[in-house]
Amino acid sequence: MLYMRQSGISANEAAQRWMLKECLRLLVSPNTGKRTYMLESDGLDLVNRILLQGGEIKKPITYKQITEP
């Protein structure tokens, strides 16, 4: 929030707090019930489907593309 204020970007603190809480919730593995802080393959598959259906990407993103430099 500090960086947003310094940059003159308006922000809603409650919305930011909700978004961060939701991001943490989504990091919980359905297999283990713990936060892995890693993208699992089914999560990447879901993201690819959503982005392809929405026309945001033309071909799926591979796990290798986002994990290797």
C-alpha positions in Angstrom: 0.0 0.0 0.0 2.9 2.4 0.8 4.3 2.0 -2.7 0.9 2.6 -4.3 0.5 5.8 -2.2 4.0 7.0 -3.1 3.2 6.4 -6.8 -0.1 8.2 -6.6 -2.1 5.1 -7.4 -5.5 4.9 -5.6 -6.1 1.7 -3.7 -8.7 0.2 -1.6 -7.1 -1.3 1.5 -10.0 -3.6 2.3 -9.9 -5.0 -1.3 -6.1 -5.5 -1.1 -6.4 -7.3 2.2 -9.2 -9.6 0.8 -7.1 -10.3 -2.4 -4.0 -11.2 -0.4 -6.1 -13.5 1.9 -7.7 -15.1 -1.1 -4.2 -15.7 -2.7 -3.0 -17.4 0.4 -6.2 -19.6 0.5 -5.6 -20.6 -3.1 -2.1 -21.7 -2.3 -3.4 -24.5 -0.1 -2.9 -27.9 -1.8 -6.1 -29.9 -2.1 -3.9 -33.1 -1.7 -2.2 -32.1 1.6 -4.3 -29.3 3.0 -1.1 -27.3 3.5 0.3 -24.2 1.7 2.9 -25.4 -0.8 3.8 -22.0 -2.3 4.3 -23.8 -5.5 2.1 -24.0 -8.6 0.7 -27.5 -9.0 -0.1 -28.9 -12.4 -3.9 -28.9 -11.9 -3.7 -25.3 -11.0 -1.7 -24.5 -14.2 -4.2 -26.5 -16.2 -7.1 -24.5 -14.8 -5.3 -21.2 -15.5 -4.6 -22.3 -19.0 -8.3 -23.2 -19.6 -9.5 -19.9 -18.2 -7.0 -17.8 -20.3 -7.6 -19.8 -23.5 -11.4 -19.6 -23.1 -11.2 -15.9 -22.4 -9.0 -15.3 -25.5 -6.1 -14.0 -23.3 -3.6 -16.5 -24.7 -3.5 -18.5 -28.0 -1.7 -21.6 -26.7 -1.3 -23.1 -23.3 1.6 -22.1 -21.0 3.9 -25.0 -20.1 5.2 -25.6 -16.6 8.7 -25.5 -18.0 8.1 -22.0 -19.4 7.4 -20.6 -16.0 9.8 -22.5 -13.8 13.0 -22.4 -15.9 15.0 -19.2 -16.6 
